[in-house]
Amino acid sequence: MKMIPTINMIKTGERIRRLRMEHGYRVRDLQKMIGLESPQSIYKWERGANLPSIDNAIILAWIYGISVDELFVLDDDMCKAG
């Protein structure tokens, strides 16, 4: 039976933060680029409390020059199953 992949929210948040820092953006920079009213969503993504919506994930991937798949981290055991 094929396992359903799950997103590791903590590791995904760490990746989102790392990408932001590698590209030299502040949270407020991303907030403005994405068009968010406040930076709280980005802080929640980076803590792994929430995931970006699909439209925000597409924007983040475009900003960083990666695919949407590369933005998210799947749980290790799910990647090996199937």
MODELLER restraints for C-alpha pairs under 7 A, 6 or more apart:
rsr = mdl.restraints
at = mdl.atoms
rsr.add(forms.Gaussian(group=physical.xy_distance, feature=features.Distance(at['CA:1:A'], at['CA:82:A']), mean=6.82, stdev=0.5))
rsr.add(forms.Gaussian(group=physical.xy_distance, feature=features.Distance(at['CA:2:A'], at['CA:81:A']), mean=6.87, stdev=0.5))
rsr.add(forms.Gaussian(group=physical.xy_distance, feature=features.Distance(at['CA:2:A'], at['CA:82:A']), mean=4.44, stdev=0.5))
rsr.add(forms.Gaussian(group=physical.xy_distance, feature=features.Distance(at['CA:3:A'], at['CA:78:A']), mean=6.32, stdev=0.5))
rsr.add(forms.Gaussian(group=physical.xy_distance, feature=features.Distance(at['CA:3:A'], at['CA:81:A']), mean=5.93, stdev=0.5))
rsr.add(forms.Gaussian(group=physical.xy_distance, feature=features.Distance(at['CA:3:A'], at['CA:82:A']), mean=5.70, stdev=0.5))
rsr.add(forms.Gaussian(group=physical.xy_distance, feature=features.Distance(at['CA:4:A'], at['CA:78:A']), mean=6.92, stdev=0.5))
rsr.add(forms.Gaussian(group=physical.xy_distance, feature=features.Distance(at['CA:5:A'], at['CA:74:A']), mean=6.53, stdev=0.5))
rsr.add(forms.Gaussian(group=physical.xy_distance, feature=features.Distance(at['CA:5:A'], at['CA:78:A']), mean=5.20, stdev=0.5))
rsr.add(forms.Gaussian(group=physical.xy_distance, feature=features.Distance(at['CA:5:A'], at['CA:79:A']), mean=6.84, stdev=0.5))
rsr.add(forms.Gaussian(group=physical.xy_distance, feature=features.Distance(at['CA:6:A'], at['CA:74:A']), mean=5.62, stdev=0.5))
rsr.add(forms.Gaussian(group=physical.xy_distance, feature=features.Distance(at['CA:6:A'], at['CA:75:A']), mean=5.90, stdev=0.5))
rsr.add(forms.Gaussian(group=physical.xy_distance, feature=features.Distance(at['CA:6:A'], at['CA:78:A']), mean=6.84, stdev=0.5))
rsr.add(forms.Gaussian(group=physical.xy_distance, feature=features.Distance(at['CA:7:A'], at['CA:72:A']), mean=6.63, stdev=0.5))
rsr.add(forms.Gaussian(group=physical.xy_distance, feature=features.Distance(at['CA:7:A'], at['CA:73:A']), mean=5.75, stdev=0.5))
rsr.add(forms.Gaussian(group=physical.xy_distance, feature=features.Distance(at['CA:7:A'], at['CA:74:A']), mean=4.40, stdev=0.5))
rsr.add(forms.Gaussian(group=physical.xy_distance, feature=features.Distance(at['CA:7:A'], at['CA:75:A']), mean=5.93, stdev=0.5))
rsr.add(forms.Gaussian(group=physical.xy_distance, feature=features.Distance(at['CA:8:A'], at['CA:73:A']), mean=5.59, stdev=0.5))
rsr.add(forms.Gaussian(group=physical.xy_distance, feature=features.Distance(at['CA:8:A'], at['CA:74:A']), mean=5.31, stdev=0.5))
rsr.add(forms.Gaussian(group=physical.xy_distance, feature=features.Distance(at['CA:8:A'], at['CA:75:A']), mean=5.22, stdev=0.5))
rsr.add(forms.Gaussian(group=physical.xy_distance, feature=features.Distance(at['CA:9:A'], at['CA:48:A']), mean=4.66, stdev=0.5))
rsr.add(forms.Gaussian(group=physical.xy_distance, feature=features.Distance(at['CA:9:A'], at['CA:51:A']), mean=6.85, stdev=0.5))
rsr.add(forms.Gaussian(group=physical.xy_distance, feature=features.Distance(at['CA:10:A'], at['CA:47:A']), mean=6.45, stdev=0.5))
rsr.add(forms.Gaussian(group=physical.xy_distance, feature=features.Distance(at['CA:10:A'], at['CA:48:A']), mean=4.21, stdev=0.5))
rsr.add(forms.Gaussian(group=physical.xy_distance, feature=features.Distance(at['CA:11:A'], at['CA:73:A']), mean=6.11, stdev=0.5))
rsr.add(forms.Gaussian(group=physical.xy_distance, feature=features.Distance(at['CA:12:A'], at['CA:48:A']), mean=6.78, stdev=0.5))
rsr.add(forms.Gaussian(group=physical.xy_distance, feature=features.Distance(at['CA:12:A'], at['CA:71:A']), mean=6.96, stdev=0.5))
rsr.add(forms.Gaussian(group=physical.xy_distance, feature=features.Distance(at['CA:12:A'], at['CA:72:A']), mean=5.14, stdev=0.5))
rsr.add(forms.Gaussian(group=physical.xy_distance, feature=features.Distance(at['CA:12:A'], at['CA:73:A']), mean=5.03, stdev=0.5))
rsr.add(forms.Gaussian(group=physical.xy_distance, feature=features.Distance(at['CA:13:A'], at['CA:45:A']), mean=5.23, stdev=0.5))
rsr.add(forms.Gaussian(group=physical.xy_distance, feature=features.Distance(at['CA:13:A'], at['CA:46:A']), mean=3.90, stdev=0.5))
rsr.add(forms.Gaussian(group=physical.xy_distance, feature=features.Distance(at['CA:13:A'], at['CA:47:A']), mean=5.50, stdev=0.5))
rsr.add(forms.Gaussian(group=physical.xy_distance, feature=features.Distance(at['CA:13:A'], at['CA:48:A']), mean=4.64, stdev=0.5))
rsr.add(forms.Gaussian(group=physical.xy_distance, feature=features.Distance(at['CA:14:A'], at['CA:46:A']), mean=5.83, stdev=0.5))
rsr.add(forms.Gaussian(group=physical.xy_distance, feature=features.Distance(at['CA:16:A'], at['CA:46:A']), mean=5.98, stdev=0.5))
rsr.add(forms.Gaussian(group=physical.xy_distance, feature=features.Distance(at['CA:16:A'], at['CA:71:A']), mean=6.92, stdev=0.5))
rsr.add(forms.Gaussian(group=physical.xy_distance, feature=features.Distance(at['CA:17:A'], at['CA:46:A']), mean=5.42, stdev=0.5))
rsr.add(forms.Gaussian(group=physical.xy_distance, feature=features.Distance(at['CA:27:A'], at['CA:39:A']), mean=6.45, stdev=0.5))
rsr.add(forms.Gaussian(group=physical.xy_distance, feature=features.Distance(at['CA:27:A'], at['CA:42:A']), mean=6.82, stdev=0.5))
rsr.add(forms.Gaussian(group=physical.xy_distance, feature=features.Distance(at['CA:28:A'], at['CA:39:A']), mean=6.21, stdev=0.5))
rsr.add(forms.Gaussian(group=physical.xy_distance, feature=features.Distance(at['CA:31:A'], at['CA:38:A']), mean=6.73, stdev=0.5))
rsr.add(forms.Gaussian(group=physical.xy_distance, feature=features.Distance(at['CA:31:A'], at['CA:39:A']), mean=5.58, stdev=0.5))
rsr.add(forms.Gaussian(group=physical.xy_distance, feature=features.Distance(at['CA:34:A'], at['CA:56:A']), mean=6.96, stdev=0.5))
rsr.add(forms.Gaussian(group=physical.xy_distance, feature=features.Distance(at['CA:34:A'], at['CA:59:A']), mean=6.83, stdev=0.5))
rsr.add(forms.Gaussian(group=physical.xy_distance, feature=features.Distance(at['CA:44:A'], at['CA:50:A']), mean=5.52, stdev=0.5))
rsr.add(forms.Gaussian(group=physical.xy_distance, feature=features.Distance(at['CA:45:A'], at['CA:51:A']), mean=5.34, stdev=0.5))
rsr.add(forms.Gaussian(group=physical.xy_distance, feature=features.Distance(at['CA:45:A'], at['CA:52:A']), mean=6.42, stdev=0.5))
rsr.add(forms.Gaussian(group=physical.xy_distance, feature=features.Distance(at['CA:57:A'], at['CA:68:A']), mean=6.40, stdev=0.5))
rsr.add(forms.Gaussian(group=physical.xy_distance, feature=features.Distance(at['CA:58:A'], at['CA:68:A']), mean=5.97, stdev=0.5))
rsr.add(forms.Gaussian(group=physical.xy_distance, feature=features.Distance(at['CA:61:A'], at['CA:67:A']), mean=5.61, stdev=0.5))
rsr.add(forms.Gaussian(group=physical.xy_distance, feature=features.Distance(at['CA:61:A'], at['CA:68:A']), mean=5.34, stdev=0.5))
rsr.add(forms.Gaussian(group=physical.xy_distance, feature=features.Distance(at['CA:61:A'], at['CA:71:A']), mean=6.50, stdev=0.5))
